[in-house]
Amino acid sequence: MKLSDIGEFGLISEIASASSPGPGRVVGIGDDCAVMPRNDGFDTLVSTDMLVEDVHFILDDIPPELLGWKSASVNISDIAAMGGQPEAAFLSFALPETLSLDYIRAFLDGFRKALDCFGLSLLGGDTTSSPDKLSISVTVIGHCKSGTARLRSGALPGDLVCVTGCLGDSAAGLRIILEGLPRSGPSSELVLRHYRPQPRVNQGLLLSTCPGVHAMMDISDGIASDLVHILKASHLSARIDLGNIPLSGELLSVCSENGWNPLEFALEGGEDYELLFTIDSQSEAGLAIPHTIVGQLFSGESGKVDWLGNGADHTDFQYKGYTHF
């Protein structure tokens, strides 16, 4: 059987089935971070991720400083998604000999700027040679108060489905890059959103203080995919109003100009790194951070999403997010 036959998440399930469950309240594979309890009233959060040339970035296009920023930020976002405070990072490289020292210095400058922005220290890592492509692996460690990490499995029937920010900008930025379209005005903003994501650390910390927030994750593979992770972990279904999906003016402008469907970017594109969370209606009414209600959770078929509104119902149609296989 090929990897394409089981898909990325089927592979993750295979890995999880071969893993030993953690002791006590340890949370392992299946959430944005591993959660390891401590004896001082806090839990340690750990996340690791890889970026591979020609899979996650085009080396000749992205400036090295922005690649450094993005490499740190996509991992910091995982800590934010658990409602945690990031503390430290570890950086590992597989470097082709063709890269110059100036390139590495510019990359490290961008990486350091992201760490400084969110209060992290670089504590170590590893370097090795690569025969061809640049590969980057980052591990980020953070913490949260004991038992307050927002897991995907915590959603409840009746919860509202909410997101921070706008969706689809990053995916549209990638489309502009891949098609070699002009980068001016709104297009340049979308490309920057793809290359310079903003982890929602402060929003995640605030959401973690609200008892009515039951589940949370960041939107890395598109809400159509990421929401299903919450639904399956919590054994729920959802109804999403397509008319409520938040779209930026820049996205609408560029899509109108090029004849693109903005919802495809918003639902399936990924790499927005906004927060997707579920919250009870009473708590949502008093929530101080900007957000958009896009749907609601129900008891029913685990993982099923009904896409409603926007001129037509899509109860039998399933959008799909990004997958590596």
C-alpha positions as CSV (number, residue, x, y, z in Angstrom):
1,M,0.0,0.0,0.0
2,K,1.3,3.4,-0.9
3,L,1.2,6.5,1.3
4,S,-1.2,8.1,-1.2
5,D,-3.6,5.3,-0.4
6,I,-3.9,6.2,3.3
7,G,-3.1,9.9,3.2
8,E,-1.3,12.1,5.6
9,F,-3.7,11.6,8.5
10,G,-3.8,7.8,7.9
11,L,0.0,7.8,8.2
12,I,-0.3,9.8,11.5
13,S,-2.8,7.2,12.8
14,E,-0.3,4.5,11.9
15,I,2.4,6.3,13.8
16,A,0.1,6.9,16.8
17,S,-0.9,3.2,16.9
18,A,2.8,2.3,17.2
19,S,3.3,4.7,20.1
20,S,3.1,4.0,23.7
21,P,0.5,6.1,25.6
22,G,1.9,8.6,27.9
23,P,1.6,8.2,31.7
24,G,-1.1,10.0,33.7
25,R,-2.3,13.2,32.1
26,V,0.3,13.2,29.3
27,V,-1.3,14.2,25.9
28,G,0.6,12.8,22.9
29,I,-0.2,12.5,19.2
30,G,-3.4,14.1,18.1
31,D,-3.3,17.7,19.2
32,D,-1.3,20.7,18.2
33,C,1.2,20.1,21.0
34,A,2.1,17.3,23.4
35,V,1.1,18.2,27.0
36,M,3.3,17.0,29.8
37,P,2.2,17.7,33.4
38,R,4.6,19.1,35.9
39,N,4.6,19.4,39.7
40,D,4.5,23.2,39.9
41,G,1.0,23.9,38.8
42,F,1.9,24.1,35.1
43,D,2.0,21.8,32.1
44,T,4.8,21.8,29.5
45,L,3.8,22.1,25.9
46,V,6.0,20.7,23.1
47,S,5.5,21.0,19.3
48,T,7.8,20.2,16.4
49,D,7.4,20.8,12.7
50,M,9.4,20.6,9.4
51,L,9.7,22.8,6.4
52,V,11.1,21.3,3.2
53,E,12.2,23.1,0.1
54,D,9.8,22.8,-2.8
55,V,7.1,21.4,-0.4
56,H,6.7,24.3,2.0
57,F,8.6,27.0,0.3
58,I,10.4,28.0,-2.9
59,L,13.9,28.8,-2.0
60,D,14.5,31.1,-5.0
61,D,11.4,33.2,-4.2
62,I,11.1,33.6,-0.4
63,P,13.6,36.0,1.1
64,P,15.8,34.2,3.7
65,E,14.7,36.6,6.5
66,L,11.1,35.8,5.8
67,L,11.8,32.1,5.7
68,G,13.4,32.4,9.1
69,W,10.4,34.2,10.4
70,K,8.0,31.7,9.0
71,S,10.0,28.7,10.3
72,A,9.7,30.0,13.8
73,S,6.1,31.3,13.6
74,V,4.4,28.2,12.3
75,N,5.7,26.3,15.4
76,I,4.9,29.1,17.8
77,S,1.4,29.0,16.5
78,D,1.0,25.5,17.8
79,I,1.7,26.7,21.3
80,A,-0.9,29.5,20.8
81,A,-3.4,27.0,19.7
82,M,-3.2,25.2,23.1
83,G,-3.6,28.5,24.9
84,G,0.0,28.4,26.0
85,Q,2.9,30.8,26.5
86,P,5.9,29.9,24.3
87,E,9.3,29.8,26.0
88,A,12.1,28.3,23.9
89,A,12.9,27.0,20.5
90,F,15.3,24.4,19.0
91,L,16.4,24.8,15.4
92,S,17.8,22.0,13.1
93,F,19.0,22.3,9.5
94,A,19.8,20.0,6.7
95,L,21.9,22.4,4.5
96,P,22.9,22.0,0.9
97,E,26.5,23.2,0.2
98,T,25.2,25.8,-2.3
99,L,23.8,28.0,0.4
100,S,26.0,30.9,1.4
101,L,26.9,32.1,4.9
102,D,25.1,35.4,4.1
103,Y,21.9,33.4,3.4
104,I,22.1,31.5,6.7
105,R,22.8,34.8,8.6
106,A,19.7,36.4,7.0
107,F,17.6,33.4,7.8
108,L,18.8,33.5,11.4
109,D,18.0,37.2,11.6
110,G,14.4,36.5,10.6
111,F,14.2,33.5,13.0
112,R,15.5,35.6,15.9
113,K,13.1,38.4,15.2
114,A,10.1,36.0,15.4
115,L,11.5,34.6,18.7
116,D,12.1,38.1,20.1
117,C,8.6,39.2,19.1
118,F,7.0,36.3,21.1
119,G,9.5,36.1,23.9
120,L,11.3,32.9,23.1
121,S,15.0,31.9,23.5
122,L,16.9,29.7,21.0
123,L,18.4,26.9,23.1
124,G,19.9,24.5,20.6
125,G,19.4,22.2,17.7
126,D,21.4,20.4,15.1
127,T,23.0,20.9,11.7
128,T,23.8,18.4,8.9
129,S,24.5,18.5,5.2
130,S,21.9,17.8,2.6
131,P,22.7,16.5,-0.9
132,D,20.1,18.7,-2.5
133,K,17.2,20.5,-0.7
134,L,17.1,22.7,2.4
135,S,15.1,21.1,5.2
136,I,14.3,23.0,8.4
137,S,13.1,21.4,11.7
138,V,11.9,23.5,14.6
139,T,10.8,22.4,18.1
140,V,9.1,24.9,20.3
141,I,8.5,24.5,24.1
142,G,5.9,26.5,26.1
143,H,3.7,26.1,29.2
144,C,0.2,26.7,30.4
145,K,-1.5,26.4,33.8
146,S,-2.1,22.8,34.8
147,G,-5.2,21.3,33.0
148,T,-6.0,24.5,30.9
149,A,-4.6,23.3,27.5
150,R,-7.4,23.5,25.0
151,L,-7.6,20.0,23.4
152,R,-9.4,19.1,20.2
153,S,-11.4,16.5,22.2
154,G,-13.0,19.1,24.4
155,A,-15.8,20.5,22.2
156,L,-19.4,20.1,23.3
157,P,-22.8,19.9,21.5
158,G,-24.2,23.3,21.1
159,D,-20.8,25.1,21.0
160,L,-20.4,27.8,18.5
161,V,-17.6,27.5,16.0
162,C,-15.4,30.6,15.8
163,V,-12.3,31.9,14.1
164,T,-10.0,34.8,14.6
165,G,-9.0,37.0,11.7
166,C,-9.7,36.3,8.0
167,L,-9.2,33.1,6.1
168,G,-7.7,32.3,2.7
169,D,-5.2,35.1,2.4
170,S,-2.1,32.9,2.7
171,A,-3.4,30.3,0.1
172,A,-4.2,33.1,-2.4
173,G,-0.7,34.5,-1.8
174,L,0.7,31.1,-2.6
175,R,-1.4,30.9,-5.8
176,I,0.0,34.3,-6.9
177,I,3.6,33.1,-6.2
178,L,3.1,29.8,-8.1
179,E,1.5,31.5,-11.1
180,G,4.0,34.3,-11.3
181,L,1.4,37.0,-11.1
182,P,2.3,40.6,-10.5
183,R,2.8,41.5,-6.8
184,S,1.4,45.0,-6.2
185,G,-1.4,46.4,-4.1
186,P,-3.6,43.7,-2.6
187,S,-1.6,40.9,-4.2
188,S,1.5,42.0,-2.4
189,E,-0.4,41.9,0.9
190,L,-1.5,38.3,0.3
191,V,2.0,37.2,-0.6
192,L,3.3,38.8,2.6
193,R,0.5,37.0,4.6
194,H,1.8,33.7,3.2
195,Y,5.5,34.5,3.9
196,R,5.0,36.2,7.3
197,P,2.3,34.5,9.3
198,Q,1.4,36.0,12.7
199,P,0.9,33.5,15.5
200,R,-2.1,34.4,17.6
201,V,-0.3,34.0,20.9
202,N,-2.1,36.8,22.8
203,Q,-5.5,35.7,21.5
204,G,-4.8,32.1,22.5
205,L,-3.8,33.1,26.0
206,L,-7.0,35.2,26.5
207,L,-9.1,32.4,25.1
208,S,-7.5,29.9,27.5
209,T,-8.8,32.0,30.5
210,C,-12.4,31.6,29.3
211,P,-14.0,28.4,30.8
212,G,-16.5,28.4,28.0
213,V,-13.8,27.8,25.3
214,H,-13.8,24.1,25.1
215,A,-11.6,23.2,22.1
216,M,-9.0,25.0,20.0
217,M,-6.4,24.6,17.3
218,D,-4.7,26.7,14.7
219,I,-5.7,26.7,11.0
220,S,-2.7,25.3,9.2
221,D,-4.4,22.9,6.6
222,G,-7.6,24.9,5.9
223,I,-10.7,25.1,8.2
224,A,-12.4,22.3,6.1
225,S,-9.7,19.9,7.3
226,D,-8.9,21.3,10.7
227,L,-12.5,21.5,11.9
228,V,-12.9,17.8,11.1
229,H,-10.0,17.0,13.5
230,I,-12.0,18.7,16.3
231,L,-15.2,17.0,15.3
232,K,-13.7,13.5,15.2
233,A,-11.8,14.0,18.5
234,S,-15.0,15.2,20.2
235,H,-17.4,12.8,18.3
236,L,-19.5,15.7,17.0
237,S,-20.8,17.1,13.7
238,A,-21.1,20.7,12.6
239,R,-23.1,23.1,10.4
240,I,-21.0,25.9,8.9
241,D,-22.6,29.0,7.3
242,L,-20.5,29.7,4.2
243,G,-21.8,33.3,4.2
244,N,-20.1,33.9,7.6
245,I,-16.6,32.8,6.5
246,P,-14.5,36.0,7.1
247,L,-12.8,37.1,3.9
248,S,-10.4,40.1,3.7
249,G,-10.9,42.9,1.2
250,E,-7.5,42.1,-0.4
251,L,-8.6,38.5,-1.0
252,L,-12.0,39.6,-2.5
253,S,-10.2,42.1,-4.7
254,V,-7.6,39.7,-6.1
255,C,-10.2,36.9,-6.6
256,S,-12.5,39.3,-8.5
257,E,-9.6,40.4,-10.7
258,N,-8.5,36.8,-11.5
259,G,-11.9,35.0,-11.6
260,W,-11.1,32.9,-8.5
261,N,-13.5,31.6,-5.9
262,P,-12.4,33.1,-2.5
263,L,-14.2,30.4,-0.5
264,E,-11.9,27.7,-2.0
265,F,-8.9,29.5,-0.6
266,A,-10.6,30.2,2.8
267,L,-11.8,26.7,3.3
268,E,-9.2,24.5,1.7
269,G,-6.0,26.5,1.4
270,G,-4.5,26.5,4.8
271,E,-1.5,28.3,6.4
272,D,-3.6,31.1,7.8
273,Y,-2.5,30.2,11.4
274,E,-5.6,31.9,12.8
275,L,-7.3,30.2,15.7
276,L,-10.3,27.9,15.3
277,F,-12.2,27.4,18.6
278,T,-15.5,26.2,20.0
279,I,-17.3,28.1,22.7
280,D,-20.7,28.0,24.5
281,S,-23.1,30.8,23.4
282,Q,-23.2,32.5,26.8
283,S,-19.4,32.9,27.0
284,E,-19.2,34.0,23.4
285,A,-21.5,36.9,24.1
286,G,-18.9,38.4,26.5
287,L,-15.8,37.5,24.6
288,A,-13.4,40.5,24.3
289,I,-11.2,39.4,21.4
290,P,-12.3,40.0,17.8
291,H,-13.7,36.8,16.2
292,T,-16.3,35.5,13.8
293,I,-19.0,32.9,14.4
294,V,-19.0,30.5,11.4
295,G,-21.2,27.7,12.7
296,Q,-22.3,25.4,15.5
297,L,-21.7,21.9,16.8
298,F,-24.2,19.1,17.1
299,S,-24.5,15.5,18.2
300,G,-24.5,13.3,15.2
301,E,-22.2,11.6,12.7
302,S,-18.7,12.1,14.0
303,G,-16.6,14.4,11.7
304,K,-19.5,15.3,9.4
305,V,-19.8,19.0,8.2
306,D,-22.9,20.4,6.6
307,W,-21.9,23.5,4.5
308,L,-24.9,25.9,4.4
309,G,-25.8,29.3,3.0
310,N,-24.0,31.4,0.4
311,G,-26.9,31.0,-2.0
312,A,-27.1,27.2,-1.8
313,D,-26.9,24.3,0.6
314,H,-24.0,21.9,0.4
315,T,-25.2,19.2,2.8
316,D,-23.9,16.4,0.6
317,F,-20.6,18.1,-0.3
318,Q,-17.4,18.0,1.6
319,Y,-14.7,20.5,1.2
320,K,-11.2,19.2,1.8
321,G,-8.1,20.9,3.3
322,Y,-4.5,20.4,2.4
323,T,-2.9,17.0,2.8
324,H,0.7,16.0,2.1
325,F,-0.1,12.6,0.6
